[in-house]
Amino acid sequence: MKILTVDDSPEMLLMIRASIQTLGHDVDTANNGFEAWQMIEKKEYDVVVSDWNMPFINGLELVKIIREAGFRHYIYVILCTGNDAQGDLVKAIDGGADDYVSKYSGHDQLRVHLQSAQRIVDLERRLLEMSA
């Protein structure tokens, strides 16, 4: 899959990028939501893994922008945060995210969430092929 990872922490961005690359995916990175949006407008991504708390455009705002853009393909969005505040999961899903994961949950948790994303991406591709 083509994945965009967004985080304002350079260390976290490198760690998540390396983890995703070991799973065999193509990964681009952005340092904040504004930069991510500029990249999304220019290149087709299957998945966006975004930090929630960032300057300029936060992760939840980025999800809203993606959903309102009306792309012809679906972009699966995973919000990734260090916050474990009660209600964040509900806010994320209600805000249009497809999934929610703690930044500190580790490689295996991210792998599991990306496997779910892969199923959705593959399903959409098959449906598009069938309707063509």
HELIX and SHEET records of a PDB file:
HELIX    1   1 PRO A   10  THR A   22  1                                  13    
HELIX    2   2 GLY A   33  LYS A   42  1                                  10    
HELIX    3   3 GLY A   59  ALA A   69  1                                  11    
HELIX    4   4 ASP A   88  ASP A   94  1                                   7    
HELIX    5   5 HIS A  107  SER A  131  1                                  25    
SHEET    1   A 5 ASP A  26  ALA A  30  0                                        
SHEET    2   A 5 LYS A   2  VAL A   6  1                                        
SHEET    3   A 5 VAL A  47  ASP A  51  1                                        
SHEET    4   A 5 TYR A  76  THR A  81  1                                        
SHEET    5   A 5 ASP A  99  SER A 102  1                                        
END                                                                             
